[in-house]
Amino acid sequence: MEASRYPLPAASPEPAPHVELPPQAEGPIHPGSGRKKFDWRRITAPLGGLLVILAKIGAKAKALIFLLPKLKLLTTSGTMLVSVAAYSLIWGWRFAAGFVLLLLVHEMGHVIQLRREGIKASAPMFIPFLGAVISARSLGGNALAEARVGLAGPILGTLGAAALIPIADATGSNLIRALAFTGFFLNLFNLLPVVPLDGGRAMAALSPAMWLAGLAALIAMAFFFPNPIIFLIVFFGAMETWRRWQGRKSPEAQEYYRVSTGHRVIVAAVYLGLIALLVVGMSHTHVTRTFGDA
């Protein structure tokens, strides 16, 4: 039988089986929301990661802050440069540099005496418009040692300022003369008999009751010559005076402030002698012309 020349039509495909889908719930997922559920993890996940990063940065920043005092760049030389830059805004760089050097000489007096007392002391750290500070675990084992440490700064500082007088006389520079005057004044101010100033350290070996007189004098200065630095000294001086005055009757305090009469006389002589020398030095170096005059 001969095959047909025409192809037979393809068989129709069988229909796919019918699958019943579960009915979709109508309306919002959460009753009353009016909208579909929002995936808050899209926001909270990135925020959580950001908080973790910030926490790590904060921890490293905190560690850096505690490390700063140990960095050589930010100790004596670095803080000196910062202070010179700050004071230059007011006095010009030449006077600012000389002023910071005078501060360094003063602070080195404390450092040298602390080390002579067998106490490890740090190098000076300069704070613009507040002077300089040094850190040590104590100021000595008794009030006499504290007085020696306190007076060592003004003694060396006075010598440093006095060394500028022959230079000013030889050069005729009013700038150097004004620096000497400022150095004398700086050391005289530090001899006010109130802690934490150097004069207050000397009073520890003479008569701690003088702290009250010194604090009263400082408050009067703050009233007639208002100045943020004086206000800070009054604040810290009042706190330290009150602390020491409260504990003055304890056995430890009585032992600490026990000083022989001979040593009291020596401390008083050095203290009053320094004041006299500083007043004479200020009188000799007082200038009426500007710092820039040569």
C-alpha positions in Angstrom: 0.0 0.0 0.0 1.5 3.3 -1.0 2.2 5.8 1.7 0.4 9.1 1.6 2.3 12.0 0.2 0.8 14.3 2.7 2.0 14.2 6.4 -0.5 13.3 8.9 -1.4 16.1 11.4 0.6 15.9 14.7 -1.2 14.6 17.6 -2.5 17.3 19.9 -0.6 17.5 23.1 -2.2 16.3 26.2 -3.4 19.1 28.5 -1.3 19.6 31.6 -2.8 18.4 34.8 -4.7 21.0 36.7 -3.0 21.9 40.0 -5.0 23.6 42.7 -3.1 26.5 44.4 -3.8 27.4 48.0 -6.1 30.4 48.2 -4.2 33.6 48.8 -5.1 35.5 52.0 -6.6 38.8 51.2 -6.1 41.9 53.1 -3.0 43.1 55.1 -0.7 40.7 56.8 -1.0 42.5 60.2 -4.6 43.5 60.9 -4.9 47.2 61.0 -1.6 48.0 59.3 -3.1 48.7 55.9 0.2 47.6 54.2 2.3 44.6 53.7 5.0 43.7 56.3 8.2 45.8 56.1 11.5 44.1 56.6 13.2 46.3 59.2 16.4 44.2 58.9 17.2 46.1 55.8 17.8 49.2 58.0 18.9 47.8 61.3 21.5 45.5 59.8 23.6 48.3 58.2 23.1 50.5 61.3 24.3 47.7 63.5 27.4 47.3 61.3 28.0 51.1 61.4 27.7 51.1 65.2 30.3 48.3 65.5 32.7 50.3 63.3 32.2 53.5 65.3 32.8 51.5 68.5 36.1 50.3 67.2 37.1 53.8 66.1 36.1 55.1 69.5 38.2 52.5 71.3 41.2 53.3 69.2 40.7 57.0 69.7 40.5 56.5 73.4 43.7 54.5 73.4 45.4 57.3 71.4 44.3 59.9 73.9 46.0 57.9 76.7 49.0 57.4 74.5 49.5 61.1 73.7 51.5 62.0 76.8 54.0 59.3 75.9 54.6 60.6 72.4 57.8 62.6 72.2 56.4 64.9 69.6 53.6 66.0 71.9 55.6 66.3 75.1 58.1 69.1 75.8 59.2 70.2 72.4 55.8 69.7 70.7 53.8 71.5 73.4 56.4 74.3 73.4 55.8 74.9 69.7 52.1 74.9 70.2 52.4 77.4 73.0 54.7 79.7 71.0 52.1 79.6 68.1 49.3 80.5 70.5 51.1 83.3 72.3 52.3 84.6 68.9 48.7 85.6 68.2 49.0 88.2 71.0 52.6 89.2 71.3 54.3 88.2 68.1 56.6 85.1 67.6 59.8 86.6 69.1 58.3 87.6 72.4 56.2 84.4 72.5 59.3 82.2 72.0 61.2 84.0 74.8 58.2 83.7 77.1 57.9 80.0 76.6 61.7 79.6 77.2 61.3 81.4 80.5 58.5 79.1 81.5 60.7 76.1 80.6 63.5 77.4 82.9 61.0 77.9 85.7 59.6 74.4 85.4 63.0 72.8 85.1 63.7 74.1 88.6 60.9 72.0 89.9 62.1 68.9 87.8 65.7 69.2 89.1 64.7 69.5 92.7 62.2 66.7 92.5 64.9 64.4 91.1 67.2 65.5 93.9 64.5 64.5 96.3 64.6 61.0 94.7 61.2 61.5 93.0 60.8 60.7 89.3 59.4 63.7 87.5 58.2 64.0 83.9 59.4 66.6 81.5 57.3 69.8 81.4 54.1 69.8 79.4 53.1 73.2 78.1 49.5 74.4 78.0 48.8 77.6 76.1 47.6 80.4 78.3 47.9 78.2 81.4 51.7 77.8 81.6 53.2 74.4 82.0 52.9 71.4 84.3 55.0 68.4 85.3 53.8 65.2 86.8 55.2 63.4 89.8 53.9 60.9 92.2 54.5 63.3 95.1 56.2 66.5 96.1 58.4 65.0 98.8 58.1 63.0 102.0 57.3 66.1 104.1 56.5 69.7 104.1 60.1 70.8 104.0 60.7 68.8 100.8 57.6 70.2 99.3 58.8 73.7 100.1 62.2 73.0 98.5 60.4 71.7 95.3 58.1 74.7 95.3 60.8 77.3 95.7 63.2 75.7 93.2 61.0 76.9 90.3 61.1 80.6 91.2 64.8 80.4 92.1 65.8 79.1 88.7 63.2 81.2 87.0 64.5 84.4 88.7 68.1 83.5 87.5 66.8 83.0 84.0 65.0 86.3 83.9 68.1 88.1 85.5 70.3 86.6 82.8 68.4 88.7 80.2 69.3 92.0 81.9 72.9 92.2 80.6 71.8 91.1 77.2 69.2 93.9 77.1 71.7 96.4 78.4 74.3 95.4 75.8 71.8 95.4 72.8 69.5 98.1 74.0 66.6 95.8 73.1 63.3 96.7 74.8 61.9 93.3 73.7 64.5 91.4 75.8 64.1 93.9 78.7 60.3 93.3 78.5 60.9 89.6 78.6 63.0 89.9 81.7 60.3 92.0 83.3 57.7 89.4 82.4 59.9 86.6 83.8 60.2 88.5 87.1 56.5 89.1 87.3 55.7 85.5 86.5 57.9 84.2 89.3 56.6 86.8 91.7 53.0 85.8 91.0 53.8 82.2 91.6 55.0 83.1 95.1 51.5 84.0 96.3 51.0 81.9 99.4 48.2 79.7 98.1 48.3 76.1 96.8 48.8 75.1 94.0 51.2 78.0 93.4 54.8 77.8 94.5 54.3 80.2 97.4 51.7 77.8 98.7 54.3 75.0 98.7 56.6 77.2 100.7 53.8 77.9 103.2 53.6 74.1 103.8 56.9 74.4 105.8 56.2 77.8 107.3 52.5 78.3 108.3 49.8 76.4 106.4 47.3 79.0 107.9 48.8 81.4 105.4 46.9 79.5 102.7 43.7 81.3 103.9 45.4 84.7 103.6 46.8 83.8 100.1 43.4 82.6 99.0 41.7 85.8 100.1 44.4 87.9 98.3 43.8 85.8 95.1 40.0 86.3 95.3 40.6 90.0 95.7 42.8 90.0 92.5 40.1 88.1 90.7 37.6 90.7 91.7 39.7 93.7 90.7 41.5 92.1 87.7 39.0 89.5 86.4 40.9 86.9 84.3 40.0 83.3 83.4 43.4 82.0 84.6 43.0 83.6 88.0 39.5 82.2 88.3 40.9 78.7 87.6 43.6 79.2 90.2 41.0 80.4 92.8 38.9 77.3 92.1 41.7 74.8 92.4 43.3 76.7 95.3 40.0 76.7 97.2 39.6 73.0 96.7 43.1 72.1 97.7 43.1 74.5 100.7 39.9 73.0 102.0 41.1 69.4 101.5 44.3 70.1 103.4 42.6 72.2 106.1 40.1 69.4 106.8 42.9 66.8 107.3 45.3 69.0 109.2 44.7 67.3 112.6 45.3 63.8 111.4 48.5 62.0 112.7 49.8 61.7 109.2 49.3 65.4 108.5 50.9 66.5 111.8 53.9 64.4 111.0 54.0 65.7 107.4 54.0 69.4 108.6 56.5 68.9 111.4 59.4 71.2 110.5 62.2 72.4 112.8 62.5 76.1 113.7 65.9 76.3 111.9 64.4 75.0 108.6 61.5 77.4 108.9 63.9 80.3 109.2 65.7 79.2 106.1 62.6 78.7 104.1 61.3 82.1 105.2 64.6 83.8 104.3 64.6 82.3 100.8 60.9 83.1 100.3 61.1 86.8 101.4 64.5 87.2 99.7 63.1 86.0 96.4 60.2 88.4 96.7 62.6 91.3 97.3 64.8 90.4 94.3 61.8 90.0 92.0 60.4 93.4 92.9 63.8 95.0 92.3 64.2 93.1 89.0 60.8 94.3 87.9 61.6 97.9 88.8 64.9 97.7 86.8 63.4 96.1 83.7 60.1 98.1 83.4 59.7 99.6 80.0 57.1 102.0 78.6 57.7 101.5 74.9 56.4 98.6 72.8 58.1 95.2 72.6 59.1 95.9 69.0 61.3 98.9 69.9 65.0 98.1 69.6 
